[in-house]
């Protein structure tokens, strides 16, 4: 079974984020409503479009999603 996107994203957490994906990981960790068990692109992108004010651009999510898919191959 594939691990959730959130679980994957957490490996990018960093006390001093050096890039957008690390910042996204930190912010998602602090977002108590983030869909932590989801591996569904549409569920996650809809959630972030409605609630991800901390995300400068959905492009950051798309980049992280592509890395996630590559890691699961």
PDB file of N, CA, C and O in Angstrom:
ATOM      1  N   UNK A   1       0.838  -1.189   0.000  1.00  0.00           N
ATOM      2  CA  UNK A   1       0.000   0.000   0.000  1.00  0.00           C
ATOM      3  C   UNK A   1       0.884   1.254   0.000  1.00  0.00           C
ATOM      4  O   UNK A   1       1.892   1.322   0.703  1.00  0.00           O
ATOM      5  N   UNK A   2       0.495   2.206  -0.776  1.00  0.00           N
ATOM      6  CA  UNK A   2       1.245   3.463  -0.904  1.00  0.00           C
ATOM      7  C   UNK A   2       1.092   4.288   0.374  1.00  0.00           C
ATOM      8  O   UNK A   2       0.004   4.378   0.944  1.00  0.00           O
ATOM      9  N   UNK A   3       2.201   4.887   0.813  1.00  0.00           N
ATOM     10  CA  UNK A   3       2.104   5.766   1.976  1.00  0.00           C
ATOM     11  C   UNK A   3       1.444   7.084   1.550  1.00  0.00           C
ATOM     12  O   UNK A   3       1.456   7.442   0.372  1.00  0.00           O
ATOM     13  N   UNK A   4       0.884   7.782   2.502  1.00  0.00           N
ATOM     14  CA  UNK A   4       0.179   9.017   2.182  1.00  0.00           C
ATOM     15  C   UNK A   4       1.164  10.094   1.704  1.00  0.00           C
ATOM     16  O   UNK A   4       2.358  10.058   2.000  1.00  0.00           O
ATOM     17  N   UNK A   5       0.620  11.034   0.966  1.00  0.00           N
ATOM     18  CA  UNK A   5       1.426  12.164   0.495  1.00  0.00           C
ATOM     19  C   UNK A   5       2.005  12.926   1.683  1.00  0.00           C
ATOM     20  O   UNK A   5       3.172  13.318   1.668  1.00  0.00           O
ATOM     21  N   UNK A   6       1.193  13.130   2.700  1.00  0.00           N
ATOM     22  CA  UNK A   6       1.644  13.854   3.894  1.00  0.00           C
ATOM     23  C   UNK A   6       2.849  13.152   4.516  1.00  0.00           C
ATOM     24  O   UNK A   6       3.841  13.793   4.862  1.00  0.00           O
ATOM     25  N   UNK A   7       2.755  11.840   4.654  1.00  0.00           N
ATOM     26  CA  UNK A   7       3.857  11.075   5.245  1.00  0.00           C
ATOM     27  C   UNK A   7       5.131  11.257   4.417  1.00  0.00           C
ATOM     28  O   UNK A   7       6.221  11.420   4.965  1.00  0.00           O
ATOM     29  N   UNK A   8       4.979  11.227   3.093  1.00  0.00           N
ATOM     30  CA  UNK A   8       6.122  11.452   2.212  1.00  0.00           C
ATOM     31  C   UNK A   8       6.671  12.870   2.384  1.00  0.00           C
ATOM     32  O   UNK A   8       7.880  13.070   2.499  1.00  0.00           O
ATOM     33  N   UNK A   9       5.767  13.844   2.401  1.00  0.00           N
ATOM     34  CA  UNK A   9       6.158  15.252   2.462  1.00  0.00           C
ATOM     35  C   UNK A   9       6.964  15.574   3.721  1.00  0.00           C
ATOM     36  O   UNK A   9       7.850  16.428   3.693  1.00  0.00           O
ATOM     37  N   UNK A  10       6.658  14.897   4.812  1.00  0.00           N
ATOM     38  CA  UNK A  10       7.326  15.209   6.080  1.00  0.00           C
ATOM     39  C   UNK A  10       8.839  15.013   6.024  1.00  0.00           C
ATOM     40  O   UNK A  10       9.566  15.604   6.822  1.00  0.00           O
ATOM     41  N   UNK A  11       9.319  14.191   5.091  1.00  0.00           N
ATOM     42  CA  UNK A  11      10.776  14.010   5.017  1.00  0.00           C
ATOM     43  C   UNK A  11      11.483  15.295   4.594  1.00  0.00           C
ATOM     44  O   UNK A  11      12.700  15.410   4.739  1.00  0.00           O
ATOM     45  N   UNK A  12      10.726  16.261   4.072  1.00  0.00           N
ATOM     46  CA  UNK A  12      11.298  17.541   3.657  1.00  0.00           C
ATOM     47  C   UNK A  12      11.245  18.610   4.752  1.00  0.00           C
ATOM     48  O   UNK A  12      11.728  19.725   4.553  1.00  0.00           O
ATOM     49  N   UNK A  13      10.660  18.273   5.908  1.00  0.00           N
ATOM     50  CA  UNK A  13      10.602  19.261   6.990  1.00  0.00           C
ATOM     51  C   UNK A  13      12.006  19.654   7.416  1.00  0.00           C
ATOM     52  O   UNK A  13      12.915  18.826   7.473  1.00  0.00           O
ATOM     53  N   UNK A  14      12.161  20.933   7.713  1.00  0.00           N
ATOM     54  CA  UNK A  14      13.471  21.431   8.110  1.00  0.00           C
ATOM     55  C   UNK A  14      13.261  22.659   8.986  1.00  0.00           C
ATOM     56  O   UNK A  14      12.422  23.502   8.667  1.00  0.00           O
ATOM     57  N   UNK A  15      14.010  22.780  10.092  1.00  0.00           N
ATOM     58  CA  UNK A  15      13.837  23.941  10.988  1.00  0.00           C
ATOM     59  C   UNK A  15      14.096  25.269  10.269  1.00  0.00           C
ATOM     60  O   UNK A  15      13.503  26.291  10.616  1.00  0.00           O
ATOM     61  N   UNK A  16      14.969  25.251   9.281  1.00  0.00           N
ATOM     62  CA  UNK A  16      15.239  26.458   8.497  1.00  0.00           C
ATOM     63  C   UNK A  16      15.071  26.090   7.025  1.00  0.00           C
ATOM     64  O   UNK A  16      16.049  25.785   6.343  1.00  0.00           O
ATOM     65  N   UNK A  17      13.820  26.119   6.534  1.00  0.00           N
ATOM     66  CA  UNK A  17      13.574  25.648   5.165  1.00  0.00           C
ATOM     67  C   UNK A  17      14.419  26.379   4.130  1.00  0.00           C
ATOM     68  O   UNK A  17      14.501  27.607   4.129  1.00  0.00           O
ATOM     69  N   UNK A  18      15.035  25.616   3.264  1.00  0.00           N
ATOM     70  CA  UNK A  18      15.933  26.174   2.261  1.00  0.00           C
ATOM     71  C   UNK A  18      15.272  26.277   0.892  1.00  0.00           C
ATOM     72  O   UNK A  18      15.834  26.873  -0.027  1.00  0.00           O
ATOM     73  N   UNK A  19      14.067  25.692   0.754  1.00  0.00           N
ATOM     74  CA  UNK A  19      13.373  25.769  -0.526  1.00  0.00           C
ATOM     75  C   UNK A  19      11.863  25.732  -0.281  1.00  0.00           C
ATOM     76  O   UNK A  19      11.406  25.574   0.851  1.00  0.00           O
ATOM     77  N   UNK A  20      11.105  25.881  -1.359  1.00  0.00           N
ATOM     78  CA  UNK A  20       9.648  25.958  -1.246  1.00  0.00           C
ATOM     79  C   UNK A  20       9.020  24.667  -0.751  1.00  0.00           C
ATOM     80  O   UNK A  20       8.026  24.700  -0.026  1.00  0.00           O
ATOM     81  N   UNK A  21       9.587  23.529  -1.135  1.00  0.00           N
ATOM     82  CA  UNK A  21       9.006  22.261  -0.695  1.00  0.00           C
ATOM     83  C   UNK A  21       9.228  22.067   0.804  1.00  0.00           C
ATOM     84  O   UNK A  21       8.346  21.553   1.491  1.00  0.00           O
ATOM     85  N   UNK A  22      10.380  22.467   1.319  1.00  0.00           N
ATOM     86  CA  UNK A  22      10.618  22.381   2.771  1.00  0.00           C
ATOM     87  C   UNK A  22       9.669  23.305   3.531  1.00  0.00           C
ATOM     88  O   UNK A  22       9.157  22.940   4.590  1.00  0.00           O
ATOM     89  N   UNK A  23       9.440  24.490   2.994  1.00  0.00           N
ATOM     90  CA  UNK A  23       8.485  25.419   3.627  1.00  0.00           C
ATOM     91  C   UNK A  23       7.077  24.816   3.600  1.00  0.00           C
ATOM     92  O   UNK A  23       6.350  24.882   4.591  1.00  0.00           O
ATOM     93  N   UNK A  24       6.704  24.236   2.473  1.00  0.00           N
ATOM     94  CA  UNK A  24       5.408  23.576   2.339  1.00  0.00           C
ATOM     95  C   UNK A  24       5.290  22.448   3.366  1.00  0.00           C
ATOM     96  O   UNK A  24       4.252  22.316   4.015  1.00  0.00           O
ATOM     97  N   UNK A  25       6.324  21.645   3.519  1.00  0.00           N
ATOM     98  CA  UNK A  25       6.298  20.540   4.480  1.00  0.00           C
ATOM     99  C   UNK A  25       6.108  21.058   5.902  1.00  0.00           C
ATOM    100  O   UNK A  25       5.323  20.500   6.670  1.00  0.00           O
ATOM    101  N   UNK A  26       6.815  22.110   6.248  1.00  0.00           N
ATOM    102  CA  UNK A  26       6.662  22.700   7.589  1.00  0.00           C
ATOM    103  C   UNK A  26       5.240  23.210   7.794  1.00  0.00           C
ATOM    104  O   UNK A  26       4.634  22.981   8.841  1.00  0.00           O
ATOM    105  N   UNK A  27       4.710  23.907   6.781  1.00  0.00           N
ATOM    106  CA  UNK A  27       3.364  24.482   6.904  1.00  0.00           C
ATOM    107  C   UNK A  27       2.300  23.388   6.955  1.00  0.00           C
ATOM    108  O   UNK A  27       1.341  23.496   7.719  1.00  0.00           O
ATOM    109  N   UNK A  28       2.459  22.336   6.151  1.00  0.00           N
ATOM    110  CA  UNK A  28       1.500  21.226   6.172  1.00  0.00           C
ATOM    111  C   UNK A  28       1.519  20.551   7.541  1.00  0.00           C
ATOM    112  O   UNK A  28       0.471  20.147   8.044  1.00  0.00           O
ATOM    113  N   UNK A  29       2.684  20.426   8.141  1.00  0.00           N
ATOM    114  CA  UNK A  29       2.805  19.835   9.470  1.00  0.00           C
ATOM    115  C   UNK A  29       2.022  20.648  10.500  1.00  0.00           C
ATOM    116  O   UNK A  29       1.397  20.091  11.402  1.00  0.00           O
ATOM    117  N   UNK A  30       2.063  21.976  10.352  1.00  0.00           N
ATOM    118  CA  UNK A  30       1.363  22.861  11.286  1.00  0.00           C
ATOM    119  C   UNK A  30      -0.129  22.974  10.992  1.00  0.00           C
ATOM    120  O   UNK A  30      -0.883  23.481  11.823  1.00  0.00           O
ATOM    121  N   UNK A  31      -0.567  22.509   9.822  1.00  0.00           N
ATOM    122  CA  UNK A  31      -1.964  22.569   9.407  1.00  0.00           C
ATOM    123  C   UNK A  31      -2.696  21.348   9.973  1.00  0.00           C
ATOM    124  O   UNK A  31      -2.606  20.249   9.425  1.00  0.00           O
ATOM    125  N   UNK A  32      -3.418  21.556  11.071  1.00  0.00           N
ATOM    126  CA  UNK A  32      -4.049  20.434  11.769  1.00  0.00           C
ATOM    127  C   UNK A  32      -5.149  19.768  10.951  1.00  0.00           C
ATOM    128  O   UNK A  32      -5.527  18.633  11.239  1.00  0.00           O
ATOM    129  N   UNK A  33      -5.665  20.453   9.941  1.00  0.00           N
ATOM    130  CA  UNK A  33      -6.739  19.886   9.122  1.00  0.00           C
ATOM    131  C   UNK A  33      -6.238  19.228   7.838  1.00  0.00           C
ATOM    132  O   UNK A  33      -7.036  18.683   7.075  1.00  0.00           O
ATOM    133  N   UNK A  34      -4.941  19.270   7.591  1.00  0.00           N
ATOM    134  CA  UNK A  34      -4.394  18.691   6.360  1.00  0.00           C
ATOM    135  C   UNK A  34      -4.815  17.230   6.247  1.00  0.00           C
ATOM    136  O   UNK A  34      -4.744  16.496   7.233  1.00  0.00           O
ATOM    137  N   UNK A  35      -5.257  16.790   5.057  1.00  0.00           N
ATOM    138  CA  UNK A  35      -5.679  15.386   4.895  1.00  0.00           C
ATOM    139  C   UNK A  35      -4.488  14.420   4.956  1.00  0.00           C
ATOM    140  O   UNK A  35      -3.928  14.033   3.930  1.00  0.00           O
ATOM    141  N   UNK A  36      -4.128  14.053   6.152  1.00  0.00           N
ATOM    142  CA  UNK A  36      -2.893  13.320   6.414  1.00  0.00           C
ATOM    143  C   UNK A  36      -2.861  11.905   5.842  1.00  0.00           C
ATOM    144  O   UNK A  36      -1.780  11.359   5.621  1.00  0.00           O
ATOM    145  N   UNK A  37      -4.008  11.308   5.603  1.00  0.00           N
ATOM    146  CA  UNK A  37      -4.027   9.912   5.155  1.00  0.00           C
ATOM    147  C   UNK A  37      -4.282   9.784   3.659  1.00  0.00           C
ATOM    148  O   UNK A  37      -4.410   8.673   3.145  1.00  0.00           O
ATOM    149  N   UNK A  38      -4.357  10.900   2.963  1.00  0.00           N
ATOM    150  CA  UNK A  38      -4.720  10.866   1.550  1.00  0.00           C
ATOM    151  C   UNK A  38      -3.518  10.630   0.637  1.00  0.00           C
ATOM    152  O   UNK A  38      -2.416  11.122   0.875  1.00  0.00           O
ATOM    153  N   UNK A  39      -3.780   9.856  -0.418  1.00  0.00           N
ATOM    154  CA  UNK A  39      -2.818   9.686  -1.503  1.00  0.00           C
ATOM    155  C   UNK A  39      -3.518  10.043  -2.821  1.00  0.00           C
ATOM    156  O   UNK A  39      -3.118   9.589  -3.893  1.00  0.00           O
ATOM    157  N   UNK A  40      -4.567  10.860  -2.718  1.00  0.00           N
ATOM    158  CA  UNK A  40      -5.386  11.220  -3.872  1.00  0.00           C
ATOM    159  C   UNK A  40      -5.097  12.664  -4.300  1.00  0.00           C
ATOM    160  O   UNK A  40      -5.320  13.608  -3.542  1.00  0.00           O
ATOM    161  N   UNK A  41      -4.600  12.810  -5.518  1.00  0.00           N
ATOM    162  CA  UNK A  41      -4.214  14.139  -6.021  1.00  0.00           C
ATOM    163  C   UNK A  41      -5.360  15.136  -5.942  1.00  0.00           C
ATOM    164  O   UNK A  41      -5.178  16.261  -5.476  1.00  0.00           O
ATOM    165  N   UNK A  42      -6.543  14.726  -6.399  1.00  0.00           N
ATOM    166  CA  UNK A  42      -7.661  15.668  -6.462  1.00  0.00           C
ATOM    167  C   UNK A  42      -8.138  16.092  -5.071  1.00  0.00           C
ATOM    168  O   UNK A  42      -8.479  17.254  -4.855  1.00  0.00           O
ATOM    169  N   UNK A  43      -8.159  15.159  -4.145  1.00  0.00           N
ATOM    170  CA  UNK A  43      -8.541  15.501  -2.771  1.00  0.00           C
ATOM    171  C   UNK A  43      -7.555  16.511  -2.179  1.00  0.00           C
ATOM    172  O   UNK A  43      -7.955  17.501  -1.565  1.00  0.00           O
ATOM    173  N   UNK A  44      -6.274  16.247  -2.372  1.00  0.00           N
ATOM    174  CA  UNK A  44      -5.244  17.123  -1.816  1.00  0.00           C
ATOM    175  C   UNK A  44      -5.225  18.483  -2.501  1.00  0.00           C
ATOM    176  O   UNK A  44      -5.124  19.509  -1.829  1.00  0.00           O
ATOM    177  N   UNK A  45      -5.321  18.505  -3.825  1.00  0.00           N
ATOM    178  CA  UNK A  45      -5.270  19.794  -4.524  1.00  0.00           C
ATOM    179  C   UNK A  45      -6.494  20.637  -4.200  1.00  0.00           C
ATOM    180  O   UNK A  45      -6.381  21.853  -4.045  1.00  0.00           O
ATOM    181  N   UNK A  46      -7.658  20.014  -4.098  1.00  0.00           N
ATOM    182  CA  UNK A  46      -8.867  20.761  -3.720  1.00  0.00           C
ATOM    183  C   UNK A  46      -8.718  21.330  -2.312  1.00  0.00           C
ATOM    184  O   UNK A  46      -9.045  22.491  -2.063  1.00  0.00           O
ATOM    185  N   UNK A  47      -8.220  20.500  -1.394  1.00  0.00           N
ATOM    186  CA  UNK A  47      -8.012  20.976  -0.026  1.00  0.00           C
ATOM    187  C   UNK A  47      -7.077  22.191  -0.017  1.00  0.00           C
ATOM    188  O   UNK A  47      -7.364  23.199   0.629  1.00  0.00           O
ATOM    189  N   UNK A  48      -5.969  22.084  -0.733  1.00  0.00           N
ATOM    190  CA  UNK A  48      -4.980  23.173  -0.726  1.00  0.00           C
ATOM    191  C   UNK A  48      -5.502  24.430  -1.418  1.00  0.00           C
ATOM    192  O   UNK A  48      -5.185  25.544  -1.000  1.00  0.00           O
ATOM    193  N   UNK A  49      -6.293  24.260  -2.465  1.00  0.00           N
ATOM    194  CA  UNK A  49      -6.862  25.431  -3.127  1.00  0.00           C
ATOM    195  C   UNK A  49      -7.798  26.185  -2.194  1.00  0.00           C
ATOM    196  O   UNK A  49      -7.875  27.413  -2.250  1.00  0.00           O
ATOM    197  N   UNK A  50      -8.509  25.461  -1.340  1.00  0.00           N
ATOM    198  CA  UNK A  50      -9.468  26.087  -0.425  1.00  0.00           C
ATOM    199  C   UNK A  50      -8.845  26.508   0.906  1.00  0.00           C
ATOM    200  O   UNK A  50      -9.310  27.461   1.531  1.00  0.00           O
ATOM    201  N   UNK A  51      -7.799  25.806   1.346  1.00  0.00           N
ATOM    202  CA  UNK A  51      -7.269  26.013   2.700  1.00  0.00           C
ATOM    203  C   UNK A  51      -5.769  26.261   2.773  1.00  0.00           C
ATOM    204  O   UNK A  51      -5.243  26.516   3.856  1.00  0.00           O
ATOM    205  N   UNK A  52      -5.082  26.194   1.664  1.00  0.00           N
ATOM    206  CA  UNK A  52      -3.620  26.279   1.699  1.00  0.00           C
ATOM    207  C   UNK A  52      -3.096  27.685   1.489  1.00  0.00           C
ATOM    208  O   UNK A  52      -2.255  27.920   0.621  1.00  0.00           O
ATOM    209  N   UNK A  53      -3.595  28.622   2.287  1.00  0.00           N
ATOM    210  CA  UNK A  53      -3.145  30.008   2.147  1.00  0.00           C
ATOM    211  C   UNK A  53      -1.641  30.136   2.346  1.00  0.00           C
ATOM    212  O   UNK A  53      -1.029  31.094   1.872  1.00  0.00           O
ATOM    213  N   UNK A  54      -1.052  29.190   3.032  1.00  0.00           N
ATOM    214  CA  UNK A  54       0.398  29.212   3.274  1.00  0.00           C
ATOM    215  C   UNK A  54       1.192  28.814   2.030  1.00  0.00           C
ATOM    216  O   UNK A  54       2.411  28.977   2.002  1.00  0.00           O
ATOM    217  N   UNK A  55       0.523  28.298   1.009  1.00  0.00           N
ATOM    218  CA  UNK A  55       1.194  27.848  -0.207  1.00  0.00           C
ATOM    219  C   UNK A  55       1.210  28.996  -1.212  1.00  0.00           C
ATOM    220  O   UNK A  55       0.162  29.427  -1.694  1.00  0.00           O
ATOM    221  N   UNK A  56       2.417  29.488  -1.522  1.00  0.00           N
ATOM    222  CA  UNK A  56       2.547  30.625  -2.446  1.00  0.00           C
ATOM    223  C   UNK A  56       1.927  30.330  -3.794  1.00  0.00           C
ATOM    224  O   UNK A  56       1.307  31.199  -4.407  1.00  0.00           O
ATOM    225  N   UNK A  57       2.096  29.093  -4.257  1.00  0.00           N
ATOM    226  CA  UNK A  57       1.621  28.704  -5.582  1.00  0.00           C
ATOM    227  C   UNK A  57       1.323  27.207  -5.585  1.00  0.00           C
ATOM    228  O   UNK A  57       2.023  26.426  -4.939  1.00  0.00           O
ATOM    229  N   UNK A  58       0.287  26.817  -6.311  1.00  0.00           N
ATOM    230  CA  UNK A  58      -0.030  25.391  -6.429  1.00  0.00           C
ATOM    231  C   UNK A  58       1.073  24.645  -7.173  1.00  0.00           C
ATOM    232  O   UNK A  58       1.150  23.418  -7.106  1.00  0.00           O
ATOM    233  N   UNK A  59       1.924  25.381  -7.881  1.00  0.00           N
ATOM    234  CA  UNK A  59       3.057  24.762  -8.567  1.00  0.00           C
ATOM    235  C   UNK A  59       3.951  24.026  -7.568  1.00  0.00           C
ATOM    236  O   UNK A  59       4.527  22.989  -7.896  1.00  0.00           O
ATOM    237  N   UNK A  60       4.065  24.554  -6.361  1.00  0.00           N
ATOM    238  CA  UNK A  60       4.884  23.906  -5.323  1.00  0.00           C
ATOM    239  C   UNK A  60       4.284  22.548  -4.974  1.00  0.00           C
ATOM    240  O   UNK A  60       5.006  21.559  -4.845  1.00  0.00           O
ATOM    241  N   UNK A  61       2.969  22.501  -4.822  1.00  0.00           N
ATOM    242  CA  UNK A  61       2.307  21.218  -4.568  1.00  0.00           C
ATOM    243  C   UNK A  61       2.545  20.267  -5.742  1.00  0.00           C
ATOM    244  O   UNK A  61       2.864  19.096  -5.536  1.00  0.00           O
ATOM    245  N   UNK A  62       2.392  20.765  -6.968  1.00  0.00           N
ATOM    246  CA  UNK A  62       2.577  19.910  -8.141  1.00  0.00           C
ATOM    247  C   UNK A  62       3.996  19.338  -8.206  1.00  0.00           C
ATOM    248  O   UNK A  62       4.183  18.172  -8.554  1.00  0.00           O
ATOM    249  N   UNK A  63       4.984  20.155  -7.873  1.00  0.00           N
ATOM    250  CA  UNK A  63       6.374  19.671  -7.850  1.00  0.00           C
ATOM    251  C   UNK A  63       6.547  18.578  -6.796  1.00  0.00           C
ATOM    252  O   UNK A  63       7.156  17.540  -7.054  1.00  0.00           O
ATOM    253  N   UNK A  64       6.005  18.829  -5.609  1.00  0.00           N
ATOM    254  CA  UNK A  64       6.104  17.839  -4.529  1.00  0.00           C
ATOM    255  C   UNK A  64       5.357  16.562  -4.908  1.00  0.00           C
ATOM    256  O   UNK A  64       5.814  15.461  -4.603  1.00  0.00           O
ATOM    257  N   UNK A  65       4.203  16.708  -5.575  1.00  0.00           N
ATOM    258  CA  UNK A  65       3.422  15.543  -5.997  1.00  0.00           C
ATOM    259  C   UNK A  65       4.228  14.692  -6.983  1.00  0.00           C
ATOM    260  O   UNK A  65       4.227  13.465  -6.883  1.00  0.00           O
ATOM    261  N   UNK A  66       4.915  15.333  -7.933  1.00  0.00           N
ATOM    262  CA  UNK A  66       5.714  14.592  -8.906  1.00  0.00           C
ATOM    263  C   UNK A  66       6.838  13.814  -8.205  1.00  0.00           C
ATOM    264  O   UNK A  66       7.111  12.665  -8.552  1.00  0.00           O
ATOM    265  N   UNK A  67       7.478  14.437  -7.231  1.00  0.00           N
ATOM    266  CA  UNK A  67       8.513  13.743  -6.460  1.00  0.00           C
ATOM    267  C   UNK A  67       7.918  12.548  -5.712  1.00  0.00           C
ATOM    268  O   UNK A  67       8.520  11.477  -5.639  1.00  0.00           O
ATOM    269  N   UNK A  68       6.733  12.756  -5.166  1.00  0.00           N
ATOM    270  CA  UNK A  68       6.024  11.691  -4.449  1.00  0.00           C
ATOM    271  C   UNK A  68       5.752  10.511  -5.382  1.00  0.00           C
ATOM    272  O   UNK A  68       6.006   9.363  -5.019  1.00  0.00           O
ATOM    273  N   UNK A  69       5.238  10.790  -6.583  1.00  0.00           N
ATOM    274  CA  UNK A  69       4.952   9.717  -7.535  1.00  0.00           C
ATOM    275  C   UNK A  69       6.222   8.970  -7.930  1.00  0.00           C
ATOM    276  O   UNK A  69       6.219   7.743  -8.035  1.00  0.00           O
ATOM    277  N   UNK A  70       7.299   9.706  -8.147  1.00  0.00           N
ATOM    278  CA  UNK A  70       8.563   9.069  -8.505  1.00  0.00           C
ATOM    279  C   UNK A  70       9.073   8.173  -7.383  1.00  0.00           C
ATOM    280  O   UNK A  70       9.658   7.121  -7.641  1.00  0.00           O
ATOM    281  N   UNK A  71       8.855   8.584  -6.152  1.00  0.00           N
ATOM    282  CA  UNK A  71       9.345   7.808  -5.011  1.00  0.00           C
ATOM    283  C   UNK A  71       8.556   6.520  -4.840  1.00  0.00           C
ATOM    284  O   UNK A  71       9.034   5.581  -4.202  1.00  0.00           O
ATOM    285  N   UNK A  72       7.358   6.465  -5.401  1.00  0.00           N
ATOM    286  CA  UNK A  72       6.497   5.304  -5.225  1.00  0.00           C
ATOM    287  C   UNK A  72       6.624   4.297  -6.370  1.00  0.00           C
ATOM    288  O   UNK A  72       5.986   3.244  -6.339  1.00  0.00           O
ATOM    289  N   UNK A  73       7.442   4.611  -7.379  1.00  0.00           N
ATOM    290  CA  UNK A  73       7.594   3.693  -8.519  1.00  0.00           C
ATOM    291  C   UNK A  73       8.409   2.485  -8.145  1.00  0.00           C
ATOM    292  O   UNK A  73       8.635   1.611  -8.982  1.00  0.00           O
TER     293      UNK A  73
END
